[in-house]
Amino acid sequence: MDVEPDARLPAGHDSLAHGVASRTPGTLSVLGPRGGVVMPPLAGAEVTFGRNRALVAVGVGEEDRRVSRRHGYAEWYEAGWWLRVTGRTPVRLPGSRLLFADAEPVRLTPGYTPLFLRGSRGQEHVLEMYVSSERDDAVRRPWKLTARERLVMTVLGQRYLRCEPSPRPLSWLQAAEHLARLQPLAGWTVVAVERLVTDLRARIPAGTGGDWLSAGFVEPGVIVPPDLALLAPEPGAVEVGDDTTEVPRVPRAASVRDHRPT
């Protein structure tokens, strides 16, 4: 039987990494760049996703032809949500596990799961899923960043947001060079990046231990996987790595050694 969504999520909805409002355990929320759905845990319930919003419940990578029109779906059976891929390219799960079209389905665990769909020119499109449980509480409201701060922290922490195994921050020089490619006229330097991040680290609540970038920015949802869209090249831009591309040279003071933020 066809199961109708409990609700539809509008474009611009907060990232599911912040949590969801209390719902029936097993309820699945799915969110793409232009909105999503909330589906009850009932037999026959299914949430499809892909490039063609006319064919699927949630659109993702809608302007990228490397994403299939109907790339995959989550289906409720055996008391759980199971993820299957039907598109021509795999979906990357947290930990860099790849799920292919001919693979056995993967059961979604309670809580937040970002999916990464490989697109053109190395870009990955993010689709968020959240399975509600009895442990869910209020939606988190993390402290806010300016657009400039969010871009810098997304560049610096992109390996964390991609859920790579054992992620580390980019070095100051790597971050400055990436920012210079994204904003060639902004005058990014190693010193400018280091100063901005140092100021932000001073705002991390006292007592936050462990990996400062993970504990201070990723885990509380100050930066979230959908922020990776900020790293997408502008339409018509030449791909970095092309022989004709001139990568901006990042100036830095002679006394500044390039190192990784610690």
Buried (B, 14 or more C-beta within 10 A) or exposed (E): EEBEBBBEBEEEBBBBBBBBEEBEEBBBBBBBBBBBBBBBBBEEBBBBBBBBBEEBBBBBBBEBEBBBBBBBBBBBEEEBBBBBBBBEBBBBBBEEEEBEBEBEBBEBEBBBBBBBBBBBBEBBBBBBBBBBEEEBEEEBEBEEBEEEBBBBBBBBBBBBBBBBEEBBBBBBBBBBBBBBBBEEEEEBBBBBBBEBBEEBBEEBEEEBEEBBBBBBBBBBBBBBBBBBEBBBBEEEEEEBEEEEEEEBEBEBEEEEEEEEBE
